[in-house]
Amino acid sequence: MDWRGVPAVAFALLAAAGPGAAQVRVDVDLGAQVMRVAAGAGVSYEWPISSGSLGRATPRGEFRPYALYPMVYSWKYGNEPMPHSIFFHGQYAIHGTLETDLLGRPASHGCIRLSPRAAATLYELVAREGAVIRIGGGPEFVATPPSPRLIALPMGRALELAPADSPTAR
């Protein structure tokens, strides 16, 4: 990510949200590829997402955003735009994508992608109220590039395939 020249709008806003402020609850279901959001005054949303594809796992757990940027360009992935980025763990973020046709299935390098409109809405809510982000569900794949001799199985296990000419192959 290229952080130069990008205003860290939400550092102050996140600090202002403080422990007594209302918090947005963001629940990400990696199995269903959906995000459910509950904000103050009973406002709720449900949006399709794209999370990490096979071999590029999205972190699971409970997180709090530590930085928000209106626009980030990912130098690592060809200067791809990442509008309305909400960073929650290292270089992992929730952000908008122009590849909306891929929403609803794993397609990212580990970030959580939303439609631009949904990302803008979430960004404003989190900037105003703070957030707790919970990510879970779905099979847990190994977070390394798959080998042509391995088949990914749920729960981080892999099945090694025997070569076709091996005595154990059938």
ABEGO torsion letter per residue (X at the ends): XBABGBBBAAAAAAAAAEAABBBBBBBBBAAAGBBBBBBBGGBBBBBBBBBBBBGBBBBBEBBBBABBBABBBBAABGGBBBBGBBBABEABBBBBBABAAABGBBABAGBBBBBAAAAAAAAAAAAAAEBBBBBBEEBBBBABBBBAABBBBBGGBBBBBBBAABAABX
